[in-house]
Amino acid sequence: MDLLDKNELVTLEVKMPKDFSSFFYFTLESNEGIAFYSTLDSHESPLERIVEVNCTKELYPQLQNILEQLSQMEKMEIKTINFP
């Protein structure tokens, strides 16, 4: 089995209100296998969370759909860090 290099993954940073982050995590986890995430240190505001989300190029359309649905519920800033 070949392991993926981090540079082969789509990487996004998603900034959202802290009180929305648990629903965001729950939604990603309920769509098991599409993406994985990590909460980054956010010194800018204790009321916000910045989450790094990673997925393969093949699963990016599904992730994009999930993020679009979530962004209709709550304001989120989505920044692309890596797109191979």
C-alpha positions, 0 to 999 in steps of 0.5 A, a space after each residue: 500500500 502506498 502512502 500519500 505525501 501531504 503535497 498530494 492532498 487538497 488542504 483547506 483552512 476553514 475559519 468559523 465561529 467557535 460555537 459552530 465548530 462542534 457541528 462542523 466536526 460532527 458533519 465531517 465525521 458523519 461523512 466518514 472517509 471523505 476528509 480528515 481535519 485538525 484544529 489549528 491554534 487561533 490566537 486572533 480570537 477566542 470566539 473563532 476556530 481555524 480548522 485544517 481540512 485535508 482530502 484527496 483530489 478524487 474526494 474534493 467534489 464531495 468535500 466541496 459540496 459539504 462545505 457549501 451546505 455548511 456555509 449556508 448555515 453559518 458564515 465561514 472563510 475557506 482558504 485553499 492552502 494546497 491543491 495538487 
